[in-house]
Amino acid sequence: MIEPDAALASGHPAHKAGETLIELRDLDKSYGAFKALQGMQFELRAGEVHVLFGENGAGKSTLIQIICGVQGFDSGSYRLFNEPVSVMTPALAHDKGVSIVFQEFSLIPEMTVEENLFLGHEMVQGMRLAKTEMRRKVHAVLDRLGFALDPRARVRTLRRAHQQMVEIAKALLWDCRVLILDEPTASLTDQEAAQLFDIIEQLRADGLGIVYVSHRMPEISRLADRVTVLRDGKYIDTVQMAETSEKELVQLMTGRTFDEFFPQITRSAGDTLMQFEGVTLQRGMAHDLSFKVRRGEVLGFAGLAGCGKSEVLRAAFGLEALASGEITCGGTRLDRHSPRKALGNRICYFPSDRATEGLAMSQNLISNSTVAALDDNRFSWRGMLLKRPAERSFTQDIVEKLKIRTPGLNARADQLSGGNKQKLMIARGLSREFDIFLFDEPTVGVDIQAKLEIYDVIKTLTEAGKAVVIASSELAEVMHMSHRVIVMREGAIVGELDGDEVTEQALLSHFFAHEEPAAQTAGEVN
């Protein structure tokens, strides 16, 4: 727990490690005819990180909203700190020591860090704010957590990671006993996420009970003591993370075995649509590349980070200049290749970095989904005057087809979750006729359900006779989704596997350089 000098102690008793803090039994919640939760079971103990794991719509958000009093429940039992709860409100949850950090922060941008921490709970001396005491307590909690933040800084000037630090400090300032974190790494860099993990582990050691909502397997494996799996609003199971594999978690969440997780894609290899011949990139990230991209099959690129696989896809779309060699498309050499020429040659590219390259984050869904086809007669008159109704109609249809979850067509791209951003980027690729689809890290940072939906898109495109190329750092993904796999190491192609040759062992054997055995001298005995 935060020490008394670093928090506004409320007299809450300390909890022993393993003591039950929250217990939900047979909890039901409906919105009209829609059953958001059915028969939910959940228990949180002091000194543990308990992960809620499930697809979008599984009921995770409803569950944490019930715990912190944002939503009520219809039936079942809720016990908090061994006391029955019939009615919970956010204010009551706060007073009892339950704090939540939502994905969308509750900070006032124009106010300072200090003002946000005490908003609604200001300390007073007589008729004035006790600013000296408030600042002392702010410094104490920030120092306790190791947050290098200026209490006088306005929140709007802080990066998102630092704003999240403010939210956590705000939660812990008031004798927090239960901390709920909703997708806390969604907008953080790897380095920022690592710092957050250190803080969570420290808080767990201090005896807090932490409810952690996430779909990212690496962080679940690192942090979780237990995992409760939800599916379609129903309780599936609670498991010990140390005794459960990733494959078992995926099966519990989806109801599919791991082998069924990846779709079977029919291969009908046809004409060569693109060919690299002796290509070396100007920046030196890849050299002497020769391979073919064929209609009706998935070509995968595998290799360690920095091997050059992403640069190959960028070169195919005209984003990397060539030092030598040539790229042909439909038998025509692509001289002075560029993204504009790529679009004209029916090549579509989905970059790995959605935020800076893939989407216009401040623009709405309509603008993002049709931006690659504004010269198409469907969406404009001679590429000049836009046909707004046609844009809206296409976007509405593609949102439904790809199951993009959005507040509306006018919502900005930065309002969507990672998986829905990825599907919005894919929508752009369906706005006009393309023959070649280049996917760089197609499922990076998306939840399991979104992965399944993206895999179905790749299957549909391939079986419709399109050529699909994927570069992925997930070995299972590139292995199960590809008909052929090219393995790269240090910018060079070191192997090409086809069909049944594509196995985990075969791929890994190419990832690392192997010393050639020294030749035997004439006098050596065999």
Sequence and secondary structure as in RCSB ss.txt:
>XXXX:A:sequence
MIEPDAALASGHPAHKAGETLIELRDLDKSYGAFKALQGMQFELRAGEVHVLFGENGAGKSTLIQIICGVQGFDS
GSYRLFNEPVSVMTPALAHDKGVSIVFQEFSLIPEMTVEENLFLGHEMVQGMRLAKTEMRRKVHAVLDRLGFALD
PRARVRTLRRAHQQMVEIAKALLWDCRVLILDEPTASLTDQEAAQLFDIIEQLRADGLGIVYVSHRMPEISRLAD
RVTVLRDGKYIDTVQMAETSEKELVQLMTGRTFDEFFPQITRSAGDTLMQFEGVTLQRGMAHDLSFKVRRGEVLG
FAGLAGCGKSEVLRAAFGLEALASGEITCGGTRLDRHSPRKALGNRICYFPSDRATEGLAMSQNLISNSTVAALD
DNRFSWRGMLLKRPAERSFTQDIVEKLKIRTPGLNARADQLSGGNKQKLMIARGLSREFDIFLFDEPTVGVDIQA
KLEIYDVIKTLTEAGKAVVIASSELAEVMHMSHRVIVMREGAIVGELDGDEVTEQALLSHFFAHEEPAAQTAGEV
N
>XXXX:A:secstr
   GGGS         TT EEEEEEEEEEEETTEEEEEEEEEEEETTEEEEEE  TTSSHHHHHHHHTTSS  SE
EEEEETTEEES   HHHHHHHTEEEE SS    TTSBHHHHHTTT   EETTEE HHHHHHHHHHHHHHHT    
TTSBGGGS HHHHHHHHHHHHHTT  SEEEEESTTTT  HHHHHHHHHHHHHHHHTT EEEEE   HHHHHHH S
EEEEEETTEEEEEEEGGG  HHHHHHHHHSS HHHHS         EEEEEEEEEETTSSS SEEEEEETTSEEE
EE STTSSHHHHHHHHTT S EEEEEEEETTEE TT  HHHHHHTTEEEE S IIIII  TTSBHHHHHHGGGTT
STTTEETTTEE HHHHHHHHHHHHHHHT   S TTSBGGGS HHHHHHHHHHHHTSS  SEEEEESTTTT  HHH
HHHHHHHHHHHHHTT EEEEE S HHHHHHH SEEEEEETTEEEEEEEGGG  HHHHHHHHS         TT  
 
